[in-house]
């Protein structure tokens, strides 16, 4: 069972980093730099919305059938992604992939919460985070090799054998007893949160570039987001079996851990999504080098997650998580001071420190949340924590992608392309394609790389602000969980 769960974590980790490494090449092949963020946002949106549904279904019908269903959908989406011939197709297939991904990681983590006690759980969660880190090291390197020597489609197809082995292991070896009773799944609540988050994402990505901030579409979508969020809360209070039970948010530890998962999720996607673009587009390095620069974060994550379990038992949740928050802040300093002249080693150093912080903080969050609820609520509580973390990824991809587009648009507005006409964002497609880049003049290459540097620095300042916010939230974690107090 543990090997099967590890394989699921491996697949989730490979998906998270291997696509980021390949994205500059995908954009260079398919075009559509303005849709860059949607490749991540579509996947994360579907994953975010379905996580609470799968968590609830796992509590109602058992972990095994829900996990296997998620793997099947995820692999179907992965197969289609590799066959995409346009950016719009890729975004749609990523949405399908995300629907399956909503079950894989949270249900695998819930299974670990079921079969191990507190002391074992802390150590095993550390091992799982270590597997995630190891897979993330392999992912960027393999992604760089695929992009450079084969085709980017393989960054999606590599999931297929891993996913099949994981599902087969759970089918054969996992045994569970589920109390049979009548169920009512809160599909209305799921639909409301989907509409609300979708509206917010469109605003974050499109406002300031496609639509002015004060335009009717932006204001209308913000109103949809506010109304959808309010109706979701009202619905969850009245639903017989809510998709996200609001009573779990009455626990201070769960509330703080979930909010901190939200902010660290934004930090994580800010590094994962845009670091390969900086290394390849600004520093003129190969996809393999960009992959290694990103993979160093996973080394730090692996090392810190491996010792996090023992640190929790010796120092407690709060002190361990505070250490993680501090390393996040220090790592973010490396990125706001990142310059092409410093080389990719500087970026790798920042990645390593951010990884150390993530490994400590994220391990604390999931172990503490699972230790605060009973079995019948563990799936929902785990899913809620995963939900907020992935929501942070989702909002972060949209928000920081919007920041990048806005800043780059403002920069290009003052650069003439010929006959006095300003450049647009489509010119960045050539910068990210090694072959098309050779057709750019030395002056145009310098101008575009300077604009991308300025724009990405704005993104990294946002990452630093969220790192400080994460540290601030972690400070309010209680020292003990309910399970420890009993």
Secondary structure, DSSP 8 states (H G I E B T S, - for coil): -HHHHHHHHHHHHHHHHHHHHHHHHHHHHH--GGGHHHHHHHHHHHHHHHHHHHHHHHHHH-HHHHHHHHHHHHHHHHHHHHT--SHHHHHHHHHHHHHHHHHHHHHHHHHHHHHS-HHHHHHHHHHHHHHHHHHHHHHHHHHHHHHHHS-TTHHHHTHHHHHHHHHHHHHHH-------------HHHHHHHHHHHHHHHHHHHHBTTTB-TTSHHHHHHHHHHHHHHHHHHHHHHH-TT-SS-GGGGGSHHHHHHHHHHHHHHHHHHHHHHHHHHIIIIIT---HHHHHHHHHHHHHHHHHHHHHHHHHHHHH-HHHHHHHHHHHHHHHHHHHHT--GGG-HHHHHHHHHHHHHHHHHHHHHHHHHHHTTS-HHHHHHHHHHHHHHHHHHHHHHHHHHHHHHHHHHHHHHTTSEEETTEE--GGGHHHHHSHHHHTTS-HHHHHHHHHHHHHHHHHHHHHHHHHHHHHHHHHTT--S--HHHH-
